[in-house]
Amino acid sequence: MGYPTWMTAATGRLSPTDLALVKWSCIAFGVLLAQRFSGVRQLDERLVGAAVVALAIKPAVSALGAR
């Protein structure tokens, strides 16, 4: 199975909830990067890191084939 075939199959299993969680995970990761490189320091890095992981778990499991 080639990469394009795998990617199509993996993303085809994502529900709208999974896509929303991926979106929020990316936003949280952007906040984490902003904390590292600018003056945005009000949020605890561990809290933001935990949010990134928590939001990414279900879509990763869905994309990788767990049903």
C-alpha positions in Angstrom: 0.0 0.0 0.0 1.5 3.3 -1.1 1.5 6.5 1.0 -1.3 8.2 -1.0 -3.6 5.2 -0.7 -2.9 4.9 3.1 -3.5 8.6 3.6 -6.8 8.5 1.8 -7.9 5.4 3.8 -6.8 6.9 7.1 -8.4 10.3 6.6 -11.6 8.7 5.3 -12.2 7.2 8.7 -12.1 10.6 10.5 -15.4 11.9 11.8 -16.3 15.6 12.0 -15.4 15.4 15.7 -12.0 14.0 14.9 -11.4 16.8 12.5 -12.4 19.4 15.1 -10.1 17.8 17.7 -7.2 17.9 15.2 -8.0 21.6 14.6 -8.0 22.4 18.3 -4.8 20.4 18.9 -3.1 22.4 16.2 -4.3 25.6 17.8 -3.0 24.5 21.2 0.3 23.6 19.7 0.5 27.1 18.1 -0.1 28.6 21.6 2.7 26.4 22.9 5.1 27.7 20.2 4.0 31.3 20.9 4.9 30.8 24.6 8.4 29.7 23.6 9.1 32.6 21.2 7.1 35.6 22.5 5.7 37.3 25.5 2.7 35.0 25.8 3.5 33.5 29.2 0.2 33.5 31.2 -0.6 29.8 30.5 1.4 27.0 32.0 3.3 25.1 29.4 2.4 21.8 31.0 -1.3 22.6 30.8 -1.0 23.5 27.1 1.1 20.4 26.4 -1.5 18.2 28.1 -4.2 19.8 26.0 -2.3 19.2 22.8 -1.9 15.5 23.7 -5.5 15.1 25.0 -7.0 16.6 21.8 -4.8 14.6 19.5 -5.4 11.1 21.0 -8.9 10.2 19.5 -8.1 11.4 16.0 -4.8 9.5 16.0 -6.5 6.3 17.2 -9.2 6.7 14.5 -6.8 7.4 11.7 -4.5 4.5 12.7 -7.3 2.0 12.5 -8.8 1.3 15.9 -12.5 1.0 15.6 
